[in-house]
Amino acid sequence: MLKKRLFSIACAITIATAMCAVTGCGSSKSSGASQQGAGKVDYSALPKIDMPDKKIVLLTQSEEKATTYKEHYGGEVESILVSDKEIFTRFMTMVMSEERVDVFWNYLKPALATQGYLKNLDEYIDFNQPLWADVKDINNLLQDKEGKHYCAIPGVQRNMCLWYNTEIFEEYGLDTPESYVKAGTWDWNVLRDMAIKLTTAPGSDGKSSLYGMCVDEVDAFLYSCGKHIISFNGDGTATNNIMSEEIARAVKFATDLNVVDKVLYTNNDGREMFKQGKVAMISGGVWYRTLWPDMMRSGAAMFVPFPKDPNADQYYVQQQSDGYMIPSTAQNVAGACAFIATKRFDFMDTSKKERTLAEMKEAYGWNEKHQEMFEKYCGSKDKVGVPISYIPFETGEYYGDLFARPSLGEPWSTIAAEIAPKIDEKIAIAYEK
């Protein structure tokens, strides 16, 4: 049976192609950043901000280097690190007790805005400026009914993919997923055929020595059909998609792989099994590169975008929608605004991209082929991004309903009808004043 898996919010890589520059409190005369001499970054795109207090307190889940904020503004960041499970509770506690927190990094839960816990960012950031053009759509998608923004998303990150072992494909004499990606024929049917061919017959213990695939990120199927459980509408409302044809197709495909084709490795150690060469393909994020550096360096570990739903009108890809929010009780709004400006700047800073690539090559064996696949295919603008919504609406608990229960034989139509009202309630709570 497919097990319920909730993927953690990991550190996303900032290796996107150069974007427009950032704006924040104040204004900027420049529309982009450039190299100013060898190894020197041109910060002229950043706004001039009167910032008497250089220190900000950031509530986040991972350590923040904030190099640009420190170098350009002379800023100082005190990071308060909190786990995924505790971060929203900690945020509420800090705001209610007026404990200092100037910037909050996470996914926007609409209720935080409707209940007055966040500042309206339109008082500080003009999202209509050209400097925000590349991320205007995703930022507008999260605005409220009055068109106000409460979360600043500094850049688009599209990191969901399918990893595969190149050595296994060579051993079995199969064309790699990359060849189908480049040919424009990479879809669920091709993936299914590969997984069947790569799965050995079960032994006397009922286990295979090689499994075609492990579904480590089950919602990869949802993203590739163009719908997640809930969709933001861009007008302060959201749509429950659980009864949609797209979701039904994704559920059926995942269930058939498991029950009919028997090609899925379903235990919790799928990443380790991939590392050991006992799983040929595994769904996950680009950040999985950190798990198997030896395979990366040898070229055994390669990735491609998750395949397309054959019935979809185009390719879709997961799009992260996490960003920076300023609490209503923030003590250093100017500093928070400057910090957010630098994070937007980092997404278009070509020198940072080069530094990041060099660091990843040394640490994980990331190479030019990995980079080409990410930029040209995984993060490509020709794919429509589907924003993550399970976190702000707290729908992760229904993954078992989507993938485990159908594998046990329950009709999806019955399951969907059962949980649809529960998801409607989740949406209502999310926007509740």
GUZA-125311 format. One line per 2 residues: number of its first residue (from 1); their letters; for each residue y, x, z of C-alpha. Coordinates in Angstrom, 2 decimals, padded with zeros to 5 digits. Each point is the difference from the previous one (the first is absolute). Layout:
NUM = A = Y/X/Z | ... $
end
This chain:
1 = ML = 000.00/000.00/000.00 | 003.50/001.08/-000.68 $
3 = KK = 001.60/000.86/003.26 | 003.50/-000.94/000.94 $
5 = RL = 002.22/002.99/-000.44 | 003.65/000.27/000.83 $
7 = FS = 001.63/003.05/-001.51 | 002.46/001.83/002.22 $
9 = IA = 003.58/000.76/-000.89 | -000.21/003.64/-000.91 $
11 = CA = 002.71/002.42/-000.88 | 000.92/-000.77/-003.62 $
13 = IT = 000.79/002.82/-002.33 | 003.42/000.28/-001.56 $
15 = IA = -001.03/001.41/-003.33 | 001.45/-002.76/-002.13 $
17 = TA = 002.02/000.84/-003.05 | 003.71/000.59/000.37 $
19 = MC = 001.95/-003.12/000.86 | 003.64/-000.88/000.39 $
21 = AV = 001.92/001.33/002.98 | 000.61/-001.71/003.29 $
23 = TG = 002.88/-001.87/001.46 | 000.57/-001.17/003.54 $
25 = CG = 002.98/-000.42/002.28 | 003.00/001.06/-002.00 $
27 = SS = 000.00/000.73/-003.71 | -001.07/002.70/-002.41 $
29 = KS = 001.59/001.25/-003.22 | -003.17/001.51/-001.37 $
31 = SG = -002.90/-001.93/-001.53 | -002.70/002.58/000.40 $
33 = AS = -001.08/003.31/001.41 | -000.53/003.27/-001.76 $
35 = QQ = -000.82/003.61/000.68 | 003.04/002.05/000.95 $
37 = GA = -001.12/003.55/-000.50 | -003.45/001.32/000.66 $
39 = GK = -001.64/-001.76/002.93 | 003.18/-001.82/001.04 $
41 = VD = 000.18/-003.77/000.17 | 003.08/-001.89/-001.13 $
43 = YS = 000.80/-002.55/002.71 | 003.09/-001.42/-001.73 $
45 = AL = -001.83/-003.27/-000.64 | -000.09/-000.74/003.71 $
47 = PK = 002.85/-002.10/001.42 | 002.63/001.36/002.34 $
49 = ID = -000.56/-001.57/003.40 | 002.09/000.32/003.13 $
51 = MP = -002.74/000.74/002.48 | 001.27/001.16/003.43 $
53 = DK = -003.48/-000.33/001.46 | -002.46/002.18/-001.90 $
55 = KI = -003.09/-001.18/001.84 | -002.12/-003.01/-000.91 $
57 = VL = -003.07/-001.40/001.73 | -002.74/-000.95/-002.47 $
59 = LT = -002.93/-002.26/000.85 | -002.86/000.85/-002.33 $
61 = QS = -003.71/000.69/-000.33 | 000.15/003.59/-001.19 $
63 = EE = 002.17/003.05/000.57 | 003.15/000.07/-002.11 $
65 = KA = 001.31/003.40/-001.21 | 003.29/-001.46/-001.23 $
67 = TT = 000.87/003.26/-001.74 | 002.74/-001.46/-002.20 $
69 = YK = 001.62/-001.85/002.91 | 000.10/003.22/002.00 $
71 = EH = 001.15/002.23/-002.85 | 002.71/-002.23/-001.43 $
73 = YG = 001.32/-001.98/002.95 | -000.94/002.36/002.80 $
75 = GE = -002.02/-002.85/001.41 | -002.61/-000.01/002.71 $
77 = VE = -002.97/-002.37/000.13 | -001.87/-000.96/003.14 $
79 = SI = -003.25/-001.61/-001.14 | -001.83/-002.46/002.23 $
81 = LV = -003.57/-000.08/-001.28 | -002.00/-003.18/000.47 $
83 = SD = -003.37/-001.09/-001.38 | -000.40/-002.64/-002.72 $
85 = KE = -001.26/-002.58/002.47 | 002.80/000.49/002.50 $
87 = IF = 003.07/000.69/-002.09 | 001.35/-003.55/-000.38 $
89 = TR = -000.56/-000.77/003.67 | 001.77/003.23/000.91 $
91 = FM = 002.88/-000.88/-002.31 | 000.48/-003.38/001.66 $
93 = TM = -000.17/001.53/003.47 | 002.61/002.61/-000.87 $
95 = VM = 002.41/-002.49/-001.56 | -000.38/-002.56/002.79 $
97 = SE = 000.60/002.65/002.68 | 002.77/001.64/-002.11 $
99 = ER = -001.89/003.28/000.09 | 001.50/002.20/-002.68 $
101 = VD = -001.48/-000.18/-003.47 | 002.23/000.45/-003.06 $
103 = VF = -002.50/-000.17/-002.86 | -003.35/-001.77/-000.29 $
105 = WN = -002.53/000.99/-002.69 | -002.63/-002.55/-000.97 $
107 = YL = -000.58/-003.12/-002.06 | 002.52/-002.79/000.31 $
109 = KP = -001.22/-002.93/002.03 | 002.41/-002.78/-001.04 $
111 = AL = 000.19/-001.43/003.51 | 001.65/003.20/001.22 $
113 = AT = 002.94/-000.89/-002.23 | 000.05/-003.77/000.54 $
115 = QG = -000.10/000.48/003.77 | 002.90/002.46/-000.01 $
117 = YL = -001.77/003.27/000.83 | 001.20/001.83/-003.11 $
119 = KN = 003.38/000.78/-001.51 | 000.94/-001.34/-003.41 $
121 = LD = -000.05/003.15/-002.12 | 002.34/-001.45/-002.62 $
123 = EY = 002.83/000.87/002.36 | -000.88/003.66/-000.54 $
125 = ID = -001.92/000.32/-003.28 | 000.95/-001.46/-003.38 $
127 = FN = -003.35/-000.61/-001.66 | 001.78/-000.95/-003.23 $
129 = QP = 001.26/003.54/-000.50 | -001.63/001.98/-002.81 $
131 = LW = -001.24/002.47/002.57 | -002.50/-002.61/001.20 $
133 = AD = -001.00/-001.17/-003.48 | -003.55/001.39/000.06 $
135 = VK = -000.88/-001.77/003.25 | 002.26/-003.05/-000.26 $
137 = DI = -002.83/-002.36/-000.96 | -002.26/000.87/002.92 $
139 = NN = 002.92/-000.14/002.45 | 001.10/-003.39/-001.35 $
141 = LL = -003.54/-001.32/000.35 | 000.32/000.23/003.77 $
143 = QD = 003.45/-001.54/000.34 | 000.51/-003.26/001.89 $
145 = KE = 001.07/-003.45/-001.24 | 003.64/001.08/000.07 $
147 = GK = -000.69/003.13/-002.01 | 000.40/002.34/002.98 $
149 = HY = -001.97/003.21/000.39 | -001.44/001.11/003.31 $
151 = CA = -002.28/002.77/-001.22 | 000.90/002.94/-002.25 $
153 = IP = -002.95/001.18/-002.08 | 000.94/003.53/-001.14 $
155 = GV = -002.54/000.39/-002.77 | -002.97/-001.55/-001.74 $
157 = QR = -003.41/001.33/000.98 | -003.07/-001.05/-001.93 $
159 = NM = -002.94/001.76/001.54 | -003.12/-002.19/-000.28 $
161 = CL = -002.63/001.63/-002.19 | -003.70/000.61/-000.63 $
163 = WY = -001.39/003.45/000.79 | -003.05/001.31/-001.86 $
165 = NT = -002.23/003.07/000.09 | 000.32/001.78/-003.34 $
167 = EI = -003.18/002.02/000.59 | -002.10/-003.15/000.39 $
169 = FE = 001.37/-001.46/-003.22 | -000.81/003.23/-001.81 $
171 = EY = -003.52/000.05/001.45 | -000.63/-003.56/-001.19 $
173 = GL = 001.59/000.61/-003.40 | 002.57/-002.78/000.41 $
175 = DT = 003.55/-000.14/-001.26 | 002.40/000.29/002.91 $
177 = PE = 002.34/-002.80/001.11 | 002.86/002.19/-001.24 $
179 = SY = -001.20/-000.33/-003.61 | 000.12/-003.81/000.27 $
181 = VK = 003.43/000.11/001.63 | 001.40/002.04/-002.88 $
183 = AG = -001.70/-002.28/-002.54 | 001.52/-003.09/001.65 $
185 = TW = -003.40/-001.61/000.63 | -000.33/000.62/003.74 $
187 = DW = -000.90/-003.32/001.63 | -002.39/-001.57/002.53 $
189 = NV = -002.80/-000.31/-002.56 | 000.03/003.73/-000.72 $
191 = LR = 000.02/000.78/003.71 | -002.95/-002.33/000.56 $
193 = DM = -002.01/001.61/-002.81 | 000.69/003.47/001.42 $
195 = AI = -000.95/-001.01/003.54 | -003.32/-001.47/-001.20 $
197 = KL = -000.91/003.13/-001.98 | 000.90/002.29/002.91 $
199 = TT = -001.98/-001.86/002.67 | -003.54/001.20/000.55 $
201 = AP = -002.80/-002.42/000.84 | -000.39/-000.59/003.75 $
203 = GS = -002.78/001.92/001.72 | -002.54/-001.32/002.47 $
205 = DG = 002.72/-000.19/002.63 | 002.07/-002.24/-002.24 $
207 = KS = 002.68/002.65/-000.43 | 001.09/001.77/-003.18 $
209 = SL = 000.42/003.76/-000.26 | 003.10/-000.62/-002.13 $
211 = YG = 002.29/-003.03/000.02 | 002.28/-000.75/-002.89 $
213 = MC = 002.91/-001.07/002.15 | 001.42/-000.51/003.46 $
215 = VD = 002.76/-002.55/000.52 | 002.04/001.73/002.68 $
217 = EV = 003.14/-002.00/-000.78 | -001.22/-003.51/-000.72 $
219 = DA = 003.38/-001.41/-000.97 | 000.05/002.30/-003.03 $
221 = FL = -001.66/-002.89/-001.82 | 002.81/-002.34/001.01 $
223 = YS = 002.74/002.32/-001.18 | -001.67/000.60/-003.36 $
225 = CG = -000.11/-003.73/-000.80 | 003.75/-000.30/000.69 $
227 = KH = -000.10/-002.05/003.18 | -000.23/000.84/003.65 $
229 = II = -000.75/-002.59/002.67 | 003.73/-000.71/000.32 $
231 = SF = 002.85/000.73/-002.43 | 003.67/000.49/000.81 $
233 = NG = 002.18/-002.20/-002.22 | 003.29/001.87/000.36 $
235 = DG = 001.83/-002.99/001.45 | -001.04/000.09/003.64 $
237 = TA = -003.25/-001.85/-000.68 | -003.59/000.99/-000.67 $
239 = TN = -002.96/-001.50/-001.86 | -003.55/-000.42/001.27 $
241 = NI = -002.32/001.21/-002.81 | -003.35/-000.47/001.70 $
243 = MS = -000.96/-002.96/-002.24 | 001.01/001.78/-003.22 $
245 = EE = -002.34/000.76/-002.90 | 000.94/003.68/000.26 $
247 = IA = -001.20/000.31/003.59 | -003.18/-001.90/-000.87 $
249 = RA = -000.77/002.47/-002.81 | 000.58/003.00/002.27 $
251 = VK = -002.29/-001.43/002.69 | -002.75/-000.78/-002.52 $
253 = FA = 000.15/003.44/-001.57 | -000.21/001.80/003.34 $
255 = TD = -002.81/-002.30/001.15 | -002.01/000.51/-003.19 $
257 = LN = 000.26/003.77/000.30 | -001.49/-000.27/003.47 $
259 = VV = -002.51/-002.83/-000.24 | -001.03/-000.15/-003.66 $
261 = DK = 000.36/003.60/-001.16 | -000.68/001.63/003.39 $
263 = VL = 002.16/003.01/-000.89 | 002.24/000.11/003.07 $
265 = YT = -000.31/002.26/002.99 | 001.26/-002.17/002.84 $
267 = NN = -000.19/002.08/003.17 | 003.10/001.33/001.70 $
269 = DG = -000.56/003.64/-000.96 | 000.68/-000.50/-003.72 $
271 = RE = 002.59/002.78/-000.19 | -002.45/002.49/001.48 $
273 = MF = -002.74/-001.20/-002.37 | 002.32/000.59/-002.94 $
275 = KQ = 000.65/003.50/001.30 | -003.74/000.63/000.21 $
277 = GK = -000.56/-001.16/-003.58 | -001.95/-003.11/001.00 $
279 = VA = 002.68/-002.44/-001.25 | 001.31/000.46/-003.56 $
281 = MI = 003.20/-002.06/000.27 | 002.13/-001.27/002.87 $
283 = SG = 003.07/-002.20/000.11 | 002.86/001.32/002.10 $
285 = GV = 003.43/001.51/-000.05 | 001.33/003.12/-001.65 $
287 = WY = 000.45/001.34/003.54 | -003.80/000.34/000.25 $
289 = RT = 000.56/003.44/-001.56 | 000.30/001.34/003.54 $
291 = LW = -003.62/-000.94/000.77 | -001.80/002.29/-002.43 $
293 = PD = 002.12/003.09/-000.89 | -003.04/001.98/-001.16 $
295 = MM = -000.85/-002.70/-002.53 | 003.62/-000.08/-001.10 $
297 = RS = 000.09/003.76/-000.59 | -003.28/000.02/-001.92 $
299 = GA = 001.08/-002.93/-002.17 | -002.84/-002.21/001.27 $
301 = AM = 002.40/-002.56/001.48 | 002.12/-001.87/-002.52 $
303 = FV = 001.63/-003.41/000.06 | 001.19/-002.72/-002.36 $
305 = PF = 001.85/-003.30/000.52 | -002.21/-002.82/001.24 $
307 = PK = -001.26/-001.80/-003.13 | 001.56/-003.10/-001.49 $
309 = DP = -001.28/-003.53/000.43 | -001.24/-000.81/-003.56 $
311 = NA = 001.64/-003.44/000.24 | 003.37/001.33/001.17 $
313 = DQ = 002.87/000.15/-002.46 | 000.85/003.59/000.93 $
315 = YY = -000.70/002.80/002.43 | 001.06/-000.52/003.61 $
317 = VQ = 000.15/002.49/002.82 | 000.58/-000.04/003.74 $
319 = QQ = 003.62/000.69/000.85 | 001.03/001.01/003.47 $
321 = SD = 002.91/-001.96/001.40 | 000.67/001.83/003.23 $
323 = GY = 003.53/001.11/000.74 | 002.76/000.62/002.53 $
325 = MI = 001.62/-002.63/002.20 | 002.94/000.25/002.40 $
327 = PS = -000.54/-001.90/003.26 | 002.75/-002.36/001.14 $
329 = TA = 000.37/002.15/003.14 | 000.33/003.33/-001.84 $
331 = QN = 002.44/002.38/001.68 | 000.63/002.25/-002.99 $
333 = VA = 000.27/-002.19/-003.09 | 001.90/002.64/-001.99 $
335 = GA = -002.69/002.57/000.72 | -002.72/-002.48/-000.89 $
337 = CA = 001.74/-000.77/-003.26 | 000.33/003.69/-000.83 $
339 = FI = -003.65/000.56/000.78 | -001.07/-002.87/-002.28 $
341 = AT = 002.21/001.44/-002.73 | -001.80/003.34/000.20 $
343 = KR = -003.41/-001.68/-000.23 | 001.09/-001.73/-003.19 $
345 = FD = 001.33/003.35/-001.23 | -003.34/001.68/000.62 $
347 = FM = -001.68/-002.21/-002.57 | 002.18/001.35/-002.81 $
349 = DT = 000.32/003.59/001.16 | -001.93/002.06/-002.55 $
351 = SK = 000.02/003.08/002.20 | -001.79/-001.93/002.76 $
353 = KE = -002.58/-001.16/-002.50 | -000.68/003.60/-000.99 $
355 = RT = -000.28/001.09/003.62 | -002.34/-002.89/000.78 $
357 = LA = -002.27/000.83/-002.94 | -000.19/003.64/001.02 $
359 = EM = -000.89/-000.97/003.57 | -002.71/-002.44/-001.15 $
361 = KE = -001.51/002.59/-002.35 | -000.31/002.50/002.80 $
363 = AY = -001.21/-002.45/002.63 | -002.28/-002.30/-001.99 $
365 = GW = -000.65/001.51/-003.41 | 002.24/-002.52/-001.76 $
367 = NE = 000.34/001.14/-003.62 | 001.82/-000.83/-003.23 $
369 = KH = -002.70/-002.44/-001.05 | 000.29/-001.93/003.26 $
371 = QE = 003.76/-000.09/-000.40 | -000.18/-001.19/-003.60 $
373 = MF = -002.38/-002.81/000.94 | 002.26/-001.10/002.83 $
375 = EK = 003.27/000.05/-001.94 | -001.24/-001.25/-003.37 $
377 = YC = -002.49/-002.61/001.09 | -000.09/-000.80/003.73 $
379 = GS = 003.73/-000.06/000.62 | 000.98/-001.00/-003.51 $
381 = KD = 002.75/-002.56/-000.53 | -002.12/-001.80/-002.58 $
383 = KV = -002.07/-001.43/002.84 | 001.32/-002.92/002.00 $
385 = GV = 000.17/000.72/003.71 | -001.50/-002.47/002.46 $
387 = PI = 001.72/000.51/003.38 | -002.08/000.33/003.14 $
389 = SY = 000.21/-003.24/001.95 | -002.95/000.00/002.39 $
391 = IP = 001.92/001.95/002.65 | 003.20/-002.07/000.31 $
393 = FE = -001.98/-003.23/-000.10 | -002.90/001.30/002.11 $
395 = TG = -002.70/-001.17/-002.38 | -002.27/003.01/000.36 $
397 = EY = -002.31/-002.06/002.19 | -001.07/-002.01/-003.05 $
399 = YG = -001.54/002.92/-001.90 | -003.36/-000.91/001.46 $
401 = DL = 000.44/-003.53/-001.35 | 000.77/001.39/-003.44 $
403 = FA = -002.76/002.54/-000.31 | -002.63/-000.28/002.73 $
405 = RP = -000.60/-003.74/000.10 | -000.51/-000.43/-003.78 $
407 = SL = -002.54/002.85/000.13 | -001.94/-002.07/002.52 $
409 = GE = -000.21/-002.88/-002.46 | 002.89/-002.26/001.03 $
411 = PW = 001.83/-001.61/-002.96 | 003.45/001.50/-000.48 $
413 = ST = 001.57/-003.40/-000.68 | -001.09/-001.20/003.45 $
415 = IA = 001.25/003.16/001.71 | 003.35/-000.10/-001.81 $
417 = AE = 000.58/-003.65/000.91 | -000.76/000.84/003.64 $
419 = IA = 002.41/002.91/000.37 | 002.83/-001.26/-002.26 $
421 = PK = 001.70/-002.01/002.79 | -000.31/002.98/002.35 $
423 = ID = 001.86/002.17/-002.49 | 002.65/-002.69/-000.43 $
425 = EK = 000.50/000.22/003.75 | 000.32/003.78/-000.21 $
427 = IA = 002.80/-000.41/-002.54 | 001.78/-002.59/002.15 $
429 = IA = -000.17/002.28/003.05 | 001.26/002.98/-002.03 $
431 = YE = 003.21/-001.84/-000.95 | 000.41/-001.85/003.29 $
433 = K = 003.39/000.10/001.68 $
end
